[in-house]
Amino acid sequence: MAYTVQEVSELSGVSIRTLRYYDQIGLLNPAYYGDNGYRYYEQAQLVQLQHILFFRELDMPLSTIQELIFQDSFDQLEALSHHRELLLKKAERLQTLIQTVDRTIAHLNGDYVLEQHQLFNGFDTRKQSHYVKELRQYYGNNNGWSSNNEQPTG
């Protein structure tokens, strides 16, 4: 069965504009174009879109996703198993963050004694490092950044 871009958008929650962009950059091409110029997607493209969305959910850039899914060695079942594993890890981290929020609320209400190190349970240090790198790129190297490149000084 073939689906129009509108139908794929409704099924997936991905905007029509995004689907057109994915086609433009070669990330997700439709199965075919109709005589009317409409894009038509089939099951294979829907599964490919699902992979794209899983990778995006894991904060992977489109360029990296494109490299991965177009490799000759790309195995859909293996990728799905890997997606599942990474999503379970993310779910665990998010659950820890929820507990951190709950404990902080209880602490602020006077119902729980929060130890200082518990304020930061669940935060992804790799993401924090990435944010620091972005700040350094934006503000430059000589704007109060420490020599270990981890945090601003002063």
C-alpha positions, -999 to +999 in steps of 0.1 A: +000+000+000+013+035-009+009+065+014+010+102+004+032+126+023+001+138+041-008+103+053+028+096+064+028+129+082-004+120+100+009+084+108+043+095+121+037+129+135+065+142+113+056+174+095+052+175+057+079+201+055+103+177+073+094+148+050+101+170+020+134+181+036+144+144+042+137+138+005+156+168-006+188+157+014+184+121+003+177+108+038+142+095+031+131+093-005+096+082-014+091+049-031+080+068-062+065+100-075+030+099-090+021+115-123+006+143-102+040+149-087+029+136-053+054+116-032+043+081-023+058+060+005+055+023+010+063+000+039+101+001+034+101+039+037+079+038+068+104+015+085+132+037+074+114+068+088+110+048+121+148+043+122+154+080+116+130+089+144+147+064+168+181+079+160+167+114+164+152+105+197+188+096+207+199+131+196+219+119+166+225+144+139+209+138+105+242+135+087+253+107+110+219+090+106+223+092+069+258+076+070+245+048+092+213+038+074+229+038+040+259+016+049+258-018+031+262-034+065+231-017+080+210-045+095+174-034+105+169-060+132+203-053+147+196-016+146+162-021+163+178-041+190+204-014+195+176+013+195+158-007+222+190-009+244+198+028+241+162+038+248+161+016+279+193+034+291+177+067+284+145+057+302+166+047+333+184+081+332+151+099+328+136+080+357+166+090+378+160+126+368+124+123+379+135+110+412+160+139+415+131+164+409+109+146+434+136+146+460+144+183+454+107+192+457+104+172+489+136+189+502+123+223+494+090+215+512+110+204+542+100+167+539+133+153+529+170+160+536+187+162+503+225+156+502+243+180+478+255+153+454+219+142+450+210+175+433+228+162+402+217+125+399+208+115+364+223+144+344+242+132+314+278+144+318+285+138+280+257+162+272+271+187+297+305+184+280+288+190+246+271+221+260+305+234+273+320+228+238+292+247+222+296+276+246+334+277+239+327+278+202+302+306+206+321+327+231+357+317+221+385+303+241+397+334+260+365+346+276+369+334+312+372+297+304+395+276+326+425+258+312+408+224+316+381+236+292+353+224+315+338+254+330+341+292+331+363+307+358+353+335+381 
